[in-house]
Amino acid sequence: MKRASLSLLTVCGLEELDGLRASGVTHVLSILDPGTPDPEPFRQYGRHHRTTLRFHDIVEPMGDLILPERNHVEQIIAFGEELAEDRAEGHAGHLLIHCHMGISRSTAAMLMMLRAAYPDETDDDAVQRLVAIRPQAWPNLRMTGFADDLLGRGGELSRAVSRLHARQIAARPQLADTFRRLGRSLEVERAAEVAKAA
């Protein structure tokens, strides 16, 4: 993935989209649940390039829900490539990535963009940049696992994400039960493993 000179970056949830209409958004990555209607606020946005993906925010199979798959992450990385090309041509821009709550799928996608944009930094540096953008970030571990492979990170990106999960749980212990109830015990277990190893 080419280095992208990212300037204005936003991660948000559906309820925050309306408040960003006047922020000069030029590129949007929408990650929605299958069946969710197209968000109304985008009709009021200025001209922008938008890519929409639809899958559920899960990390393991759950009934009929659609898992994030490798091809979804490939599309996210391709979106980043397009953004990099626009920036290389001197186009100024504001990147907005959103999902339902702006916590998991969207932060995983933003992390991929940051990792590619700053190739000389560590995976933990990319996570720190992500948290500066979205303090409540909890990147989807399945998505970052695919990105780990596609970006040639050898598992380091996923470990950095699990360290973030561990810090988020340490700051708000109730998150462990919340994510277990959501069927995401795997993320909580990996967070506990990295916390124990630290």
C-alpha positions as CSV (number, residue, x, y, z in Angstrom):
1,M,0.0,0.0,0.0
2,K,1.3,3.4,-0.9
3,R,2.1,6.0,1.8
4,A,-0.9,8.3,2.1
5,S,-0.4,11.8,3.4
6,L,-3.5,11.8,5.6
7,S,-4.5,15.1,7.1
8,L,-8.0,15.4,8.6
9,L,-9.3,12.1,9.9
10,T,-12.6,11.3,11.6
11,V,-14.1,8.1,13.0
12,C,-17.8,8.2,14.1
13,G,-21.0,6.3,14.5
14,L,-24.3,6.8,12.7
15,E,-25.7,9.3,15.2
16,E,-22.8,11.6,14.7
17,L,-23.0,11.8,10.9
18,D,-25.4,14.7,10.8
19,G,-23.1,16.9,12.9
20,L,-20.3,16.4,10.3
21,R,-22.2,17.8,7.3
22,A,-20.2,21.1,7.2
23,S,-16.8,19.6,8.0
24,G,-15.7,19.3,4.3
25,V,-15.6,15.5,4.2
26,T,-14.2,14.3,0.8
27,H,-13.8,10.6,1.3
28,V,-16.1,8.3,3.2
29,L,-15.8,4.6,4.1
30,S,-19.2,3.4,5.4
31,I,-19.3,0.0,7.2
32,L,-22.9,-1.0,7.8
33,D,-24.8,-4.0,9.0
34,P,-26.5,-5.9,6.1
35,G,-30.0,-4.5,5.6
36,T,-29.3,-1.1,7.2
37,P,-30.6,1.7,5.0
38,D,-28.2,4.2,3.5
39,P,-27.7,6.9,6.1
40,E,-29.8,10.0,5.4
41,P,-27.2,12.6,6.4
42,F,-25.1,11.8,3.3
43,R,-27.7,13.5,1.1
44,Q,-26.7,16.8,2.8
45,Y,-23.0,16.3,2.5
46,G,-20.9,18.1,-0.2
47,R,-19.4,16.1,-3.1
48,H,-17.4,13.2,-1.8
49,H,-16.1,9.8,-2.8
50,R,-17.8,7.0,-0.8
51,T,-17.3,3.3,-0.5
52,T,-19.9,1.1,1.4
53,L,-19.2,-2.3,2.9
54,R,-21.8,-4.4,4.7
55,F,-21.0,-7.0,7.3
56,H,-21.7,-7.5,11.0
57,D,-19.4,-6.5,13.9
58,I,-18.5,-10.0,15.1
59,V,-15.3,-12.0,15.4
60,E,-16.6,-15.6,15.3
61,P,-19.6,-17.2,13.6
62,M,-22.9,-16.2,15.1
63,G,-26.1,-17.7,13.6
64,D,-26.9,-16.0,10.2
65,L,-24.7,-12.9,10.9
66,I,-22.2,-12.1,8.2
67,L,-18.6,-12.2,9.4
68,P,-15.9,-9.7,8.3
69,E,-13.9,-11.6,5.7
70,R,-10.6,-11.2,4.0
71,N,-12.2,-9.7,0.9
72,H,-13.8,-7.0,3.0
73,V,-10.4,-6.0,4.4
74,E,-8.9,-6.2,0.8
75,Q,-11.6,-3.6,-0.2
76,I,-10.7,-1.4,2.8
77,I,-7.0,-1.5,1.8
78,A,-8.0,-0.8,-1.9
79,F,-10.0,2.2,-0.6
80,G,-6.8,3.4,1.1
81,E,-4.9,3.0,-2.1
82,E,-7.4,5.2,-3.9
83,L,-7.1,7.8,-1.1
84,A,-3.3,7.7,-1.4
85,E,-3.5,8.3,-5.2
86,D,-5.8,11.3,-4.6
87,R,-3.4,12.7,-2.1
88,A,-0.5,12.1,-4.4
89,E,-2.2,14.2,-7.0
90,G,-2.5,17.1,-4.6
91,H,-6.1,16.8,-3.7
92,A,-6.8,18.0,-0.2
93,G,-9.2,15.9,1.8
94,H,-11.0,14.8,5.0
95,L,-11.4,11.1,5.5
96,L,-14.4,9.9,7.5
97,I,-14.8,6.3,8.4
98,H,-18.0,5.2,10.2
99,C,-19.8,2.1,11.3
100,H,-22.8,1.8,13.6
101,M,-21.2,3.0,16.8
102,G,-17.8,4.2,15.6
103,I,-16.0,1.9,18.0
104,S,-15.0,-1.4,16.3
105,R,-15.3,-1.9,12.6
106,S,-14.5,1.7,11.7
107,T,-11.6,1.9,14.1
108,A,-10.1,-1.3,12.6
109,A,-10.4,0.2,9.2
110,M,-8.8,3.5,10.3
111,L,-6.0,1.5,11.9
112,M,-5.2,-0.1,8.6
113,M,-5.0,3.4,7.0
114,L,-2.7,4.7,9.7
115,R,-0.5,1.6,9.5
116,A,0.0,2.1,5.8
117,A,0.3,5.9,6.1
118,Y,3.2,5.7,8.6
119,P,5.2,2.6,7.5
120,D,8.3,3.7,9.5
121,E,6.4,3.7,12.8
122,T,5.5,0.7,15.0
123,D,2.1,-1.0,15.2
124,D,1.8,0.4,18.7
125,D,2.5,3.9,17.3
126,A,-0.4,3.4,14.8
127,V,-2.7,2.3,17.7
128,Q,-1.7,5.5,19.6
129,R,-2.6,7.6,16.6
130,L,-5.9,5.8,16.4
131,V,-6.7,6.4,20.1
132,A,-5.9,10.1,19.6
133,I,-8.6,10.1,16.9
134,R,-11.2,7.9,18.7
135,P,-10.4,7.4,22.4
136,Q,-13.0,4.6,22.8
137,A,-11.5,2.6,20.0
138,W,-11.9,-1.2,20.2
139,P,-10.8,-2.5,16.7
140,N,-12.4,-5.7,15.5
141,L,-9.7,-8.3,16.0
142,R,-10.9,-10.5,13.1
143,M,-10.5,-7.5,10.7
144,T,-7.1,-6.6,12.0
145,G,-6.0,-10.2,11.7
146,F,-6.7,-10.2,8.0
147,A,-4.9,-6.8,7.7
148,D,-2.0,-8.2,9.6
149,D,-1.5,-10.8,6.9
150,L,-2.3,-8.5,4.0
151,L,0.1,-5.7,5.2
152,G,2.8,-8.2,6.1
153,R,2.9,-7.4,9.8
154,G,3.5,-11.0,11.0
155,G,1.0,-10.8,13.8
156,E,2.3,-7.6,15.3
157,L,-0.7,-5.5,14.4
158,S,-3.1,-8.0,16.1
159,R,-0.9,-8.0,19.2
160,A,-0.9,-4.2,19.3
161,V,-4.7,-4.3,19.1
162,S,-4.9,-6.8,21.9
163,R,-2.7,-4.6,24.0
164,L,-5.2,-1.7,23.3
165,H,-8.1,-3.9,24.3
166,A,-6.3,-4.7,27.6
167,R,-5.8,-1.0,28.3
168,Q,-9.4,-0.3,27.5
169,I,-10.5,-3.1,29.9
170,A,-8.1,-1.8,32.6
171,A,-9.7,1.7,32.3
172,R,-13.2,0.4,32.2
173,P,-13.4,-3.2,33.6
174,Q,-17.1,-3.6,32.6
175,L,-16.0,-3.8,29.0
176,A,-14.9,-7.3,29.5
177,D,-18.4,-8.5,30.3
178,T,-19.9,-6.3,27.6
179,F,-17.8,-7.8,24.9
180,R,-18.3,-11.3,26.2
181,R,-22.1,-10.8,26.0
182,L,-21.7,-9.6,22.5
183,G,-20.0,-13.0,21.6
184,R,-16.5,-11.5,21.5
185,S,-14.9,-13.5,24.3
186,L,-11.9,-14.1,22.0
187,E,-10.9,-10.5,22.1
188,V,-11.2,-10.4,25.9
189,E,-9.2,-13.6,26.3
190,R,-6.4,-12.3,24.0
191,A,-6.4,-9.0,25.9
192,A,-5.9,-10.9,29.2
193,E,-3.1,-12.9,27.6
194,V,-1.1,-9.8,26.6
195,A,-1.8,-8.1,29.9
196,K,-0.5,-11.2,31.8
197,A,2.6,-11.3,29.5
198,A,3.4,-7.6,30.0
